[in-house]
Amino acid sequence: MNFSRAMRFAVPILLGFVVGFLASQVQAEAIATWYPTLVKPELTPPSSVFPIAWGIIYILSGISLGLAWPVRETRGAVAGLWLLQLVLNFVWCFVFFRLRHPAGGLAVIVALLAVVLLYTWTAWKANKAAGLLYIPYILWVGFATYLNAFIHSHN
């Protein structure tokens, strides 16, 4: 694998982890003090699951972008949607945890799910594997949407 090809995968993976780290800093205080007081559904996973799931998603997401990037016809759309999902991911953490606003978080996460679905479709057209790599992300954000909606309606 040559350097530029390796960077096509390494940069988005690293960027995902950087945004994830920044989000963890934004939400740390609320996770320690506010989040434990909320009524949550029985299906809520233990806190230790979230960083593992996000770590896997950041890796798969970066690989997906790296695979879809070479297709010139969809490159702009794929890159734009990929960046938008990363921004929305961070914004959700800020709105839900920092602002402690489940209703606002729900609006953001629904937008995030829509962008993730649109990215998946666009990436699929560029490279089938790039689209398939987003299936865990779709499932995770769909599940997170359920958790957010439950918290919004029960708190």
Phi, psi and omega in degrees: 000127180279169186299314183294324177292318178298321180292329178301332178263319185293318184297310179294326177297312179298317179298319176301315180292325177296313178297320177299319178296315179298319178298320180296327177290321180294324187261354188304312184295317180293325179294326181282327189245316188269310186304319179297339181276349184281149170281123183235157179291158179299335181280000180298123180286163175298152182304329182294341181286326188299310180294329178293311180300314181294323177300315178297316181296318179298321179293310180298322179296316178296319177297318179303310180298319178300324179285323184279336186305317185296342183278105187299325184296330183245001186305312182297315180294315181297312181296317180296315179293322179297314178294321180297319179295325179293317178296313180297325177301313179293316181300320178302313179302318181295311184292311184292309187270307184292315179276348181054053187231084181302325180294315177296321177299321180297319178298318181292318184289330175293318176297318178300314179299319178298317180292320178298318177296317179294318176300314182302315179297314181293317179295321179302319180295329180280318185200117185305317180298323179299321177290316181298327180295345179269356179301315177299326178294316177301313181297318182293314180290326174298316178295318178296327177295317176301312180300314180298316180297319178297312180299318179299317186279344183247006181230000000 
